[in-house]
Each structure stands twice: as structure tokens, then as C-alpha cells.
Amino acid sequence: MPTEHPWITTPVTADLLRGALDLERTEHGLLPHRLPARARAQCADGQLALAESQPSGVRLAFRTRATAVELDTLPTKRVHNGAPPRPDGLYDLLVDGRPAGRASVTGGNTLFIDMATGSAEKRPGPAGTARFTGLPGGVKDVEIWLPHNETTELVALRTDAPVEPLPAGNRRVWLHHGSSISHGSDAASPTTTWPALAASLGGVELINLGLGGGALLDPFTARALRDTPADLISVKIGINLVNTDLMRLRAFGPAVHGFLDTVREGHPTVPLLVVSPVLCPIHEDTPGPSAPDLSRLAEGELGFRALGDPAERAAGKLTLRVIREELSRLVEQRAAEDPNLRYLDGRTLYGEADAAELPLPDRLHPDAATHRRIGERFAALAFAQGGPFAAGRA
């Protein structure tokens, strides 16, 4: 860092953050949330609470001449008992929209999760610092994308030159909701989750409400989508309903209608894309629930298996194939009166040929290469001329 410039500490405030729907003041600093407080108060699900506090798509955005930046944070890292340790979460630096660095923060709190029992124990730890040096001189737009898979409390921002909030641009805002795959499970970094990649290729601003394990057609999530300003909206529905075995076919259809009705209350004409599940072989024709594969866990690997019986489909249990058929039917029905509603079969993003080439490592979640493929395909299908999110549609 240049010695002639002293450090300047800038309070982290809402105008320096993008992608969060709420900010909570804690004893350590500022905790970004991806669901508003009212939604969080209406759900006692610990899995959802953890997922929405992990800042997938959340980034600091500012304009500065600084050549060195330090961000103090208090992360909460997950450890699955018996599984390989997870790497520290990554912070991606963009300068004028281009990748310019990557850092991580050691230490922090640790959440020990027993996959067999579902219990968790949190142990406190110290804050740490993500450092970026050698930035180009002159005025530039800087973004620091927070780890998509670590709850991150923002403690302090230091630079060697003043910062100011990045002015609002003219890019359209894309609001997306989905499951752990949209959240970014096993992506390489926060800017390489499939929604982040698709947003970059599509030239849009991302608000990512991908919630690991939490895409369950909850009314409070629909209201969060309804109340969030956006030019483009997509909802990816299905896999969590199967792997939690949450509802039967009789409830599924009305729940989808109610979810979409709520979104449309706040966005009556915004382009709205309903995306069905990507291919997941264990649940294509076998209902849930899914559960950790304890035999793989005993070997130090994470894996999942389907516990349902294909014969239970006759009693209304959901599979991915059933969900795709129902979503396609519902969207076709609604589109007769809603010309801005479209459907996308998730298997066009990741299908049988892809599964043969790039199988899901734990049988549920894609790896980094598959995130890139899904992101590129979504951009090509959604943002291209004639697509539901084509330029000029908003």
C-alpha cells in the first residue's frame, strides 16, 4: 500500500450495498439479509434462516481512486461433521466490471452441523480481513462480492482514498428466486454462481433470492418478491418441494397459483419467467424426502439419496417429472391472460447429456463447471433476442 496515503475508514451503509433486502445492526457490525425482517419473523426454519443470511449476490459497490482496500468481516463458516472441511469463503473484486482480485477471511464463527441428526452447534471466533492491493490508479468503480456460502457480518471498510456510493446505472434489475443451486451451492466463487454469471452475460443487476433448501412456495417469500423493485423476475420451482416431501400434487397447483398471484400484485406486467427443475436423476421419478447418504459420509464424502417410493406417485407424491408437467400446464393456462409470463424447462439448462458429462457430485448439487454451463445457457435462452428477458423488455 502506498505509504503517503493514510487509511480512511468509511462506515458501511445501505447505499454502499447491492443485492440485500435488509440490513441488521449487530454487536460486530452490519449483517446483510436477503429476506426482509417481516419474512424472517414468519418462519422458524433454521435452514432458511441460515440460507437467507448467506449473502449470495450481495456486494459492496463504490467509486474511488483507492489503490488498496481492506474489508473487516466476521464470517460464520459451516463444518459438516465427518465430511471434508469446506474451504474459506471467497470475496471477488471487480474493477470497472472486470475481475481484479480474490481474497478470503480466516477465523470467524464456526457452525458444526451433524448431518445424521440435523443438530448444529455454533462456536464463536474472531473477525478477519479481506485485503486487495495494487488496484489501478484513477477513478474507478469497485465491487466486492461477498461469499455466497458464508454468513458475513461487515465490520469495517478501509481504503487509501475516499469512496462514494456507486451511482445507479441504467441496467435493468433481475430478481431471481430458487433453491440451493440458484443460491450457488458448490460454485467456485460468488461471481461464478450460475445467476451471477447469467447476470453478467445479460448486462443486468442481480438480486439473488436463491435460498438453499428454502424454495418452498412460502407466502412470505412471494411477498418479498412482490415488494422488491425489479424489471425482470424469475422463479425456479421444484427441487426443494420434492426433497423436503413438503406437499402433494393437490396442494402444489394452488400453491403455485397463489405464489404467482402475489408476485403479480406488485409487478403486474414485468416479464416473469417460471423455471422448472434441472435434471436430478435421483428424484426424476422417485419422490422425496432426500437424506444424507450415511455410507458416503462414513467415507468422508457428502452425498444424498432419495427415500421415497416411485409407487407413491399414485397417491399424489411429487417427483421432478410431475412438477415439470404441472408447471408447464399452469403457465400455459395463466399465459392466456398474462402475455409477459413464460415457462422454461430446466432440462434445457442441465439435461441428460449434461448429467452424463458432468454428473452432480453429491447427486443433488452442481459443481463449478456445471454452474458455468447453466449460467451461459440461461443467458443465451433468456436474454437473447426473442427471449423472455430480451433487451427492451421490462
Secondary structure, DSSP 8 states (H G I E B T S, - for coil): --TTS--EEE---GGGEES-SEEEE-SSSEEEESS-HHHHHT---HHHHHHHHS-TT-EEEEEE--SEEEEEEEEEEEEETTS------EEEEEETTEEEEEEE----EEEEE-TTT--EEEE----EEEEEE---SSSEEEEEE--TTSEEEEEEEEESS-EEE----S--EEEEEESHHHHTTT-SSGGGSHHHHHHHHHT-EEEEEE-TT--S--HHHHHHHHHS--SEEEEE-SHHHHHTT--BHHHHHHHHHHHHHHHHHH-SSS-EEEE-----GGGSSS---EEE-HHHHHTT---EEE-S-GGGGGGTB--HHHHHHHHHHHHHHHHTT-TTEEEE-GGGTS-HHHHHHS--TTSSS--HHHHHHHHHHHHHHHTSTTSTT-TT--
